[in-house]
């Protein structure tokens, strides 16, 4: 125990090194124009989602058939739909649904995937074999097909969309974490910690997790845009969020039958979705360039 205490006191802890690494990565991220532009776009949508009750000129479900299918004007900046609902208001509230589904599903899939990947990578043997065969089964189908299958079992609704997408993301997260754990586990300092009698839980907390945090964050950042796109796709197909909840996928599906007469019905929510995805992808690419030593050209 004395030797272990001396080793701990001899330098910064793994979490301190990780914090310094993240601070340095933030400095690198701030220098990338595309990353900051993407962050600005995402922040604008976050503000629109949080302050939707204040920014929206009308209630999102208020119907006025006298104003149905009106084009963009001073009264309705993005026009109205076939029910006379203000599209701008529904776009603001739709940002809430999109961001909540994106972040919540990725966070839930991340927690489960990290747990599965850690268990498989650390235990090995039959435990690893069983867990990875389940992961292979999840990865055998495209994520949209897998999410549709889960929705068929779970039923419609926003919470079920989040759960279905989270289950679809468990496989990619688990495989990434397992591969990183196997690399970290083979390093000399892990073997030294075990020889000194450091508990397995302490090894995971102090050595394994800090060394695999960067690739996990990179993949999580890239998955958020995928989750939002998949959620919109499910709603477009009638398998996701149900009316009257404002949702961009639903709005696009409702407007596709009026493209020739009222293109703004599908075009405005489609533009909002495309803009948010561009912002998220720019931010994720910047995060990858800042956190990944290979893209930065850092020496190990």
C-alpha positions as CSV (number, residue, x, y, z in Angstrom):
1,X,0.0,0.0,0.0
2,X,2.9,2.4,0.7
3,X,4.4,1.8,-2.7
4,X,1.0,2.5,-4.3
5,X,0.7,5.7,-2.3
6,X,4.1,6.8,-3.4
7,X,3.2,6.1,-7.0
8,X,-0.1,8.1,-6.7
9,X,1.8,11.0,-5.1
10,X,4.6,11.1,-7.7
11,X,2.5,12.8,-10.4
12,X,-0.9,13.9,-11.5
13,X,-3.7,11.3,-11.4
14,X,-5.2,9.9,-14.6
15,X,-8.2,12.1,-14.2
16,X,-6.1,15.2,-13.8
17,X,-4.2,14.2,-17.0
18,X,-7.5,13.7,-18.8
19,X,-8.7,17.1,-17.6
20,X,-5.6,18.8,-18.9
21,X,-6.0,16.9,-22.2
22,X,-9.6,18.1,-22.5
23,X,-8.6,21.7,-21.7
24,X,-5.9,21.5,-24.3
25,X,-8.4,20.0,-26.8
26,X,-10.8,22.9,-26.1
27,X,-8.1,25.3,-26.9
28,X,-7.5,23.5,-30.2
29,X,-11.2,23.3,-30.8
30,X,-11.6,27.1,-30.5
31,X,-9.0,27.6,-33.3
32,X,-11.1,25.7,-35.8
33,X,-13.5,27.9,-37.6
34,X,-15.8,25.1,-38.8
35,X,-16.1,23.7,-35.3
36,X,-17.0,27.1,-33.8
37,X,-19.4,27.7,-36.7
38,X,-21.1,24.4,-36.0
39,X,-21.2,25.2,-32.3
40,X,-22.9,28.5,-33.0
41,X,-25.5,26.8,-35.2
42,X,-26.3,24.2,-32.5
43,X,-26.4,26.9,-29.8
44,X,-28.9,28.8,-31.8
45,X,-31.2,25.8,-32.0
46,X,-30.7,25.1,-28.3
47,X,-31.8,28.7,-27.5
48,X,-34.8,28.3,-29.9
49,X,-35.8,25.0,-28.1
50,X,-35.3,26.3,-24.6
51,X,-37.1,29.6,-25.2
52,X,-39.7,28.3,-27.6
53,X,-42.6,29.5,-25.4
54,X,-41.2,33.0,-25.6
55,X,-40.0,33.1,-29.2
56,X,-42.9,31.3,-30.9
57,X,-45.4,33.8,-32.1
58,X,-48.3,31.3,-31.8
59,X,-49.1,28.2,-29.8
60,X,-47.7,25.2,-31.8
61,X,-51.1,23.4,-31.9
62,X,-53.3,26.4,-32.5
63,X,-55.4,25.8,-35.6
64,X,-57.0,28.5,-37.8
65,X,-58.5,27.1,-40.9
66,X,-59.1,30.6,-42.3
67,X,-55.3,31.0,-42.6
68,X,-54.5,27.5,-43.9
69,X,-51.7,27.1,-46.4
70,X,-50.7,30.7,-46.4
71,X,-47.2,31.5,-47.7
72,X,-44.5,33.2,-45.7
73,X,-45.6,36.7,-44.7
74,X,-45.1,39.3,-42.0
75,X,-47.8,37.5,-40.0
76,X,-46.4,34.0,-40.5
77,X,-42.7,34.1,-41.3
78,X,-42.6,30.5,-42.5
79,X,-46.2,30.3,-43.6
80,X,-48.9,28.0,-42.3
81,X,-49.8,24.3,-42.8
82,X,-53.0,22.7,-44.0
83,X,-54.5,23.1,-40.5
84,X,-53.6,26.8,-40.3
85,X,-50.9,26.2,-37.7
86,X,-47.9,28.5,-37.7
87,X,-44.9,26.7,-39.1
88,X,-42.3,28.9,-37.4
89,X,-43.8,28.1,-34.0
90,X,-43.9,24.4,-34.8
91,X,-40.3,24.5,-36.0
92,X,-39.2,26.1,-32.6
93,X,-41.0,23.4,-30.6
94,X,-39.8,20.8,-33.0
95,X,-36.3,21.7,-32.1
96,X,-37.1,20.6,-28.6
97,X,-38.2,17.2,-29.7
98,X,-35.2,16.8,-32.0
99,X,-32.5,17.8,-29.5
100,X,-34.1,15.9,-26.6
101,X,-34.3,12.7,-28.6
102,X,-30.8,13.1,-30.0
103,X,-29.0,13.8,-26.7
104,X,-31.1,11.5,-24.6
105,X,-30.9,8.4,-26.9
106,X,-27.1,8.8,-27.3
107,X,-26.6,9.3,-23.6
108,X,-28.7,6.2,-22.8
109,X,-27.0,4.1,-25.5
110,X,-23.6,5.4,-24.3
111,X,-24.2,4.2,-20.7
112,X,-25.3,0.7,-21.7
113,X,-22.7,0.4,-24.5
114,X,-19.8,1.4,-22.2
115,X,-21.0,-1.0,-19.5
116,X,-21.2,-3.9,-22.0
117,X,-17.9,-3.0,-23.6
118,X,-16.1,-2.7,-20.3
119,X,-17.4,-6.0,-19.0
120,X,-16.5,-7.8,-22.3
121,X,-13.0,-6.3,-22.5
122,X,-12.1,-6.8,-18.8
123,X,-13.6,-10.2,-18.2
124,X,-12.8,-11.9,-21.4
125,X,-13.5,-15.6,-21.9
126,X,-17.1,-16.8,-22.2
127,X,-18.5,-13.5,-20.9
128,X,-16.8,-11.6,-23.7
129,X,-18.0,-14.2,-26.3
130,X,-21.6,-14.1,-25.2
131,X,-21.8,-10.3,-25.0
132,X,-20.0,-9.7,-28.3
133,X,-22.3,-12.2,-30.1
134,X,-25.3,-10.1,-28.9
135,X,-23.5,-7.0,-30.1
136,X,-22.8,-8.6,-33.5
137,X,-26.6,-9.3,-33.7
138,X,-27.3,-5.7,-33.1
139,X,-24.8,-4.6,-35.7
140,X,-26.1,-7.1,-38.3
141,X,-28.8,-4.7,-39.4
142,X,-28.8,-1.0,-40.4
143,X,-29.6,1.3,-37.5
144,X,-32.9,2.5,-39.1
145,X,-34.1,-1.1,-39.6
146,X,-33.1,-1.9,-36.0
147,X,-34.9,1.1,-34.7
148,X,-38.0,0.3,-36.7
149,X,-38.0,-3.2,-35.3
150,X,-37.8,-1.9,-31.8
151,X,-40.6,0.6,-32.4
152,X,-42.8,-2.2,-33.7
153,X,-42.4,-3.9,-30.3
154,X,-42.4,-0.8,-28.1
155,X,-45.1,1.2,-29.8
156,X,-45.2,4.8,-30.8
157,X,-44.3,7.9,-28.8
158,X,-41.2,10.1,-28.0
159,X,-40.0,8.0,-25.1
160,X,-40.2,4.8,-27.1
161,X,-38.2,6.5,-29.9
162,X,-35.5,7.4,-27.4
163,X,-35.4,3.8,-26.1
164,X,-35.4,2.3,-29.6
165,X,-32.5,4.5,-30.8
166,X,-30.6,3.9,-27.6
167,X,-30.8,0.2,-28.1
168,X,-29.7,0.6,-31.7
169,X,-26.6,2.5,-30.5
170,X,-25.5,0.0,-27.8
171,X,-23.7,-2.2,-30.4
172,X,-21.4,0.5,-31.9
173,X,-20.6,1.9,-28.5
174,X,-19.9,-1.5,-27.0
175,X,-17.6,-2.6,-29.8
176,X,-15.6,0.7,-29.7
177,X,-15.2,0.5,-25.9
178,X,-14.2,-3.2,-25.9
179,X,-11.5,-2.6,-28.6
180,X,-10.1,0.4,-26.6
181,X,-10.2,-1.6,-23.3
182,X,-8.2,-4.4,-24.8
183,X,-5.5,-1.9,-25.9
184,X,-5.4,-0.2,-22.5
185,X,-5.5,-3.5,-20.6
186,X,-2.3,-4.7,-22.4
187,X,-0.3,-1.6,-21.2
188,X,2.4,-2.1,-18.5
189,X,0.9,0.3,-16.0
190,X,-2.3,-1.9,-15.8
191,X,-0.2,-5.0,-15.0
192,X,1.8,-3.0,-12.4
193,X,-1.4,-1.9,-10.7
194,X,-2.7,-5.5,-10.5
195,X,0.6,-6.7,-9.1
196,X,0.4,-4.1,-6.4
197,X,-3.1,-5.4,-5.4
198,X,-5.1,-2.4,-6.7
199,X,-8.8,-3.5,-6.8
200,X,-10.3,-4.0,-10.2
201,X,-12.8,-1.2,-9.7
202,X,-10.0,1.2,-8.9
203,X,-8.1,0.2,-12.0
204,X,-11.2,0.8,-14.1
205,X,-11.9,4.2,-12.5
206,X,-8.3,5.5,-12.4
207,X,-6.7,4.0,-15.4
208,X,-9.1,2.4,-17.9
209,X,-11.9,5.0,-18.2
210,X,-9.6,8.1,-18.4
211,X,-7.7,6.5,-21.3
212,X,-10.8,5.5,-23.3
213,X,-12.8,8.8,-22.7
214,X,-11.7,10.6,-25.8
215,X,-12.8,8.0,-28.4
216,X,-16.1,7.6,-26.5
217,X,-16.8,11.4,-26.6
218,X,-15.9,11.5,-30.3
219,X,-18.3,8.7,-31.2
220,X,-21.0,10.2,-29.0
221,X,-20.7,13.6,-30.7
222,X,-21.1,12.0,-34.1
223,X,-24.0,9.9,-33.0
224,X,-26.2,12.8,-32.0
225,X,-26.8,13.9,-35.6
226,X,-27.5,10.3,-36.6
227,X,-30.0,10.0,-33.8
228,X,-31.9,13.2,-34.8
229,X,-31.9,12.1,-38.5
230,X,-33.2,8.6,-37.6
231,X,-35.8,10.0,-35.3
232,X,-37.1,12.3,-38.1
233,X,-37.1,9.3,-40.4
234,X,-39.2,7.3,-38.0
235,X,-41.7,10.1,-37.6
236,X,-41.8,10.6,-41.4
237,X,-42.7,6.9,-41.7
238,X,-45.3,7.1,-39.0
239,X,-43.3,5.1,-36.5
240,X,-42.1,7.8,-34.2
241,X,-43.5,10.8,-32.5
242,X,-47.3,11.0,-32.8
243,X,-49.4,14.1,-33.5
244,X,-50.1,16.8,-32.3
245,X,-46.5,16.9,-30.9
246,X,-44.5,19.2,-33.1
247,X,-41.8,17.1,-34.9
248,X,-39.9,18.0,-38.0
249,X,-40.3,14.5,-39.5
250,X,-44.0,14.7,-39.0
251,X,-44.1,18.1,-40.6
252,X,-42.2,17.0,-43.6
253,X,-44.5,14.0,-44.0
254,X,-47.6,16.2,-43.7
255,X,-46.2,18.6,-46.3
256,X,-45.1,16.2,-48.9
257,X,-48.6,15.9,-50.3
258,X,-48.7,19.7,-50.9
259,X,-45.3,20.2,-52.4
260,X,-46.6,21.8,-55.6
261,X,-49.1,24.1,-53.8
262,X,-47.4,24.9,-50.6
263,X,-43.7,23.9,-50.7
264,X,-42.9,25.8,-47.5
265,X,-44.9,23.1,-45.5
266,X,-42.2,20.5,-46.0
267,X,-39.3,22.9,-47.0
268,X,-39.1,24.9,-43.8
269,X,-38.9,22.0,-41.3
270,X,-36.6,20.3,-43.8
271,X,-34.3,23.3,-43.9
272,X,-34.3,23.4,-40.1
273,X,-33.4,19.7,-39.9
274,X,-30.6,20.1,-42.5
275,X,-29.2,23.2,-40.8
276,X,-29.0,21.5,-37.4
277,X,-27.4,18.4,-38.9
278,X,-24.8,20.5,-40.6
279,X,-24.0,22.3,-37.3
280,X,-23.8,19.0,-35.4
281,X,-21.5,17.4,-38.0
282,X,-19.2,20.4,-38.1
283,X,-19.0,20.4,-34.3
284,X,-18.4,16.6,-34.2
285,X,-15.6,16.9,-36.8
286,X,-14.0,19.6,-34.8
287,X,-14.3,17.5,-31.6
288,X,-12.7,14.6,-33.4
289,X,-9.8,16.7,-34.7
290,X,-9.3,18.2,-31.2
291,X,-9.5,14.9,-29.2
292,X,-8.0,12.4,-31.6
293,X,-4.1,12.4,-31.4
294,X,-4.0,10.8,-34.9
295,X,-5.8,13.6,-36.6
296,X,-3.8,16.2,-34.6
297,X,-0.5,14.5,-35.4
298,X,0.5,14.1,-31.8
299,X,3.2,11.7,-30.9
300,X,2.2,8.9,-28.5
